[in-house]
Every structure is written in C-alpha cells, then in structure tokens.
Amino acid sequence: MMKQLPLLPLLLLFSLLTGNSSACTNADSTVIAKEETDVILPCSPSTGENLLKKLFDWKKVGQGGETLHEVFMYDSAVQYDRHSGQSEQFKGRVSHFQDELKHGNASIFIRKTKVIDSGSYTCYFPRLQPREKFCIELVVSASPKPSVKTIDQSNSWARLQCEVHGAYPKPKVEWKDSSGNILPAEEPQVSERGGSYDVILQTTVTKTDNYSCVSTQEEINHQFLLIPLCISAKVD
C-alpha cells in the first residue's frame, strides 16, 4: 500500500499537463485488428533514447479530446498497469516490452481486443525536452456473416430481408441480383450496441433470380457476399 501513495498526485499532475491536448487530430499510425486477437500499439520518441529511467503514459481519448481511459503508465522501471487509476477495461490485458525500453520502444501489447477498444490512443512523454506525444488509431473489427430470409411473398413479388449483427466498423449493406446489379431497397435500419452495429435491409423483388446480400466495411477492406440460394425469390 505504501508504494501506491505517490500515485494519486502523479496522476493529477498528468491531468494538468495533458488536459484537452490529448485530442488526436491526425493519427501517426493506424492499427487494424480482428476482435479477440492480440495487438501491438507502436510508440517510440523521435530521439530513440533509452526509456528505462523515463516516463510514458498511454491514454485512450474521445473524439472531442476528453480523456476516456487510463490504459498504461510506466515510470522509472515501475509499471502501473494495475494501479487504481487504470480503466477496468484494460486491467490485466496490457503490458509493455521491458527488454526494448533501452532501444526507445514504448509500445504496448493489448490482449484479446474487443470492439469497444477501438478509438484514438495517445502515447505521451511529459519529461522529454521537448515533450512528445503520439497518436495511434486502433480499429478492432468484427465482420459477422449476414443472414437472409424471405419475410413475405406472393405470386408476383417477394420481400427479402438481410441482417448483419455486431459489426464494426459500420457496414454498408446492399442487395444485388445475379448480374451484380444493386437493387432498390428501403432505408437501412441501423442500431448501435456496445460500440458495434446492427443493420437490417429489406428489398422487394419481382422476378425469379438468385439474390445476394453484400456487407462491405471499406475501412478494413472487407466484403462479405452471401448468396441465399435456398431462399431465392421465385416469382413469375
């Protein structure tokens, strides 16, 4: 307990030093990972100097610049990865590379990433002259398989529905015919939960064909095309 007493004023000092300056206007690098995989967020001061007796602090920040989470802090060989100021979201999941500190490597390792981990991170060196701060954008993707079904049908038309649940980044969902033409559809129903997105898209078709539901996530260059042969609209 005695070793943790100096931590509170130290954290307060960080808040005063960083303030709204934690905002990430332009990311120095972008890291893309799949949900439930491990990821490294890279960071090194421009000087490349030995960090064994230095201090660096990782935070996760909001779009408006407000600090959301304390991720990891290292200070003169004492790592506060489980201190009272660290966000519950990151406890037990974040570590650094001790053997690489002498080479100026302040990168951190996050285990079993979650969609909610996505966002802007700052790596801050408040005691360097001049002080340095770097911004890393983390995108933790979830790309679930779409599901499709016929929700109504007559002799002259069929109403098809495509659903994508728990996706991140938010996917663009489209219906296509067997020739690859995009079909007119209703406005997609989009809802957000836990940082991921649910999308429902309906279309009405009037001819027999095989129809595809396509879910595209451009930010991660991912596309999922599902051909629902078993529920192809069969109208005359």
N, C-alpha and C positions, 0 to 999 in steps of 0.2 A: 504494500500500500504506500509506503514512504517514497518509493521510486516514482509513483504516478503523481505526486503532489505538484511538481513543477509543470505538469502538462496543461492544466487549465489556463494559467496565464499565457502560456506559449500559444495555445490555440486562439486566445483572444487577440494576441499580437498578430497572428496570421490574418484574422478577420479585418483588423485595422489596416494591415499592409495591402491586402488584396482588394477588399471592397468590391465594387462593381467592375474592377479591372479584370475580373475573371471571365468576362464575356469573350466568347470566341467569334470574331468577325470573319476570319479566314483560317481554315484548318491547315496546319503544317503537314499533316498526313491524314489519310483515311484508312481505317482498318475494317474489313468486312469479314464476318464470321457467321457460321451457322449456329442456331440455338443448340445448347448442350455441349458445344465444343469449347476447348480452351483457347485463349488468345493472348498475344503479347501486344501491349501498347508501348511503342518505342519512344524514348526520350533521352537526349544527351545534350549537355550545354555546348555552345559553339566553341568553347575553349578546349573541350575534351579533357578537362583536368580531372585529377584524382578526386573522387567523391567520398572517400572513406571517412573524412572528417568534416563533411559538408552537410547541408540540409536541403532536402527537396520534399515537396508536398504535392500530392495528386488530389484533385477535386473533380467532381462531376458537376457541370454547370447547366443552367437553364438557358432557353433561347433569349431571354431578356437580360441575361448576365447575372442573375441572382444565383448564389451558391446553393446547390441542392444537397450534395452529399460529400462527406469527407471519405475519400477512398483509401489513401495510404500516405503515411508520413515517415520519413527517415531522417534522423538527426544524430550525427556523430556516432555511428555504429549502434544506435539504439532505435530499433524499428517499432513504431507504434501502429502495428497492423491490427491490434485488438484493443486499442485504447477506448475510453468511454466516449470520445468524440467521433469515432468511426461509425459510419452508417451501418445499420443492421444488415442492409442489402449486401454489403461486401465483407462482413466478418467471416473469417475462416476461408475466404476464397481468393485473397490477393497476396502475392508475395513479390519479392524483388530478386535481383541477381547479385548476391553478395560478392561473388568472385569477380564480377565485372565492374564493380564500383571503381576500382583503381584505373580502369580504362575509360571512365567517364560515362558509364552506362547506368542511367536512372530508370530504365524500362521496368514495367511491372507485368506480372502474369496473372490473368484472371481465369479461374477455373469454372467450368460448366456455365458458360454465358447464357443469359436469358434475354428475351426481347426487351425487357424493362431496363437492361444495362445499356441499351442504345442511347447515344447522345454525345455531347461535347465534353471532353476531359481536358483539364489544364495540368501541366507539369511545371511547377514553379520553383525557382531557385532564389529565395529572398536575400541570401547573404553574398551572392556573387556580385562583383563590381564590373559592369553594371548588372543589376538584377535581370534575370531572364525568365521568360515564361513561354511555353509552347502549348499549342492546341492540337489535340488529336480527336478526330471524329470516329466514333465506333458505331458500326451498323451491325446489329445482330439480327440475322434474317430468319424468318420462318416461312416456309413455302409449302403449305399443305395442298394436297391433291383436291381439285374441285369435285363436287358431287352434283349429279344432274338427275332430273326426273321430269316426267310429264305430269302437270298438275291439272290439266283439263283437255278434253279432246272431243271433236265432233266429226262428222263425215267430211267437212270441208276445211278444218283447221285444227291445230294443236298448240297448246300453250306449254312452253318449256321453261324450266327454272334451273339456274346454275347457282350453287352456293360454295363460297370459299370462307372457311372459318379459321381464325387465329393466324392471319398472315401479317408479316411485316418485312419490308415496307408495304404500304397500302398498294394492293394490286389493281391493275386495270383489267376489268373482266369484260369479255366480248363473246358474242355468239357468232359462229361462222357456218356457212353451208359447205358442202363437199367440194366446191370450187374455190373455197377460201375467201368468199365474199363476206364482209361484215354485215350482219343482219340488223335492221332497225330494232331497237329494244327500248323498254321503259327506262326511266331514270333509275340507276342502281340504288339499292337500299344499303347504306353503309353505316355501321356502328362500330364503336371502339370500346375495347375492354382490356384492361391490363397492359395497355400500350400496343396491342395488336388489333387487327381489323377483321370484321366480318362483312362480307359483301354478298348480296343476293341480286341476281339479274334475271329478269323474265323477258321472253320474246314470244311472239305468236307467228307460226309458220303456216303456209297454205299449200304446200306441195310435199310430195314424198321425197325424202332425201335423208342422208346421214348428216347430223348436225354436231358441231364441235363447240365446246366451251373452252375458251382460251384465257388463262390468267397470266398476266405479264407484270413483272417487277423490274422496271427499267434500271433502277438504281443499282441493282446487283446483277443485271444482265441475265435474268432468269425468266424462262417462259414454260408454262405447263399447259399442254394441249390435251384435252380429253375428248375422245370420240365415243359418244354414247351409242354404240351400235344397237344395244339391246333396247333403247328407248327412242330410236329414230322415229320422227314423225311420219306416219304412214297415212296420209290423207290424199284423196283423189280430187 
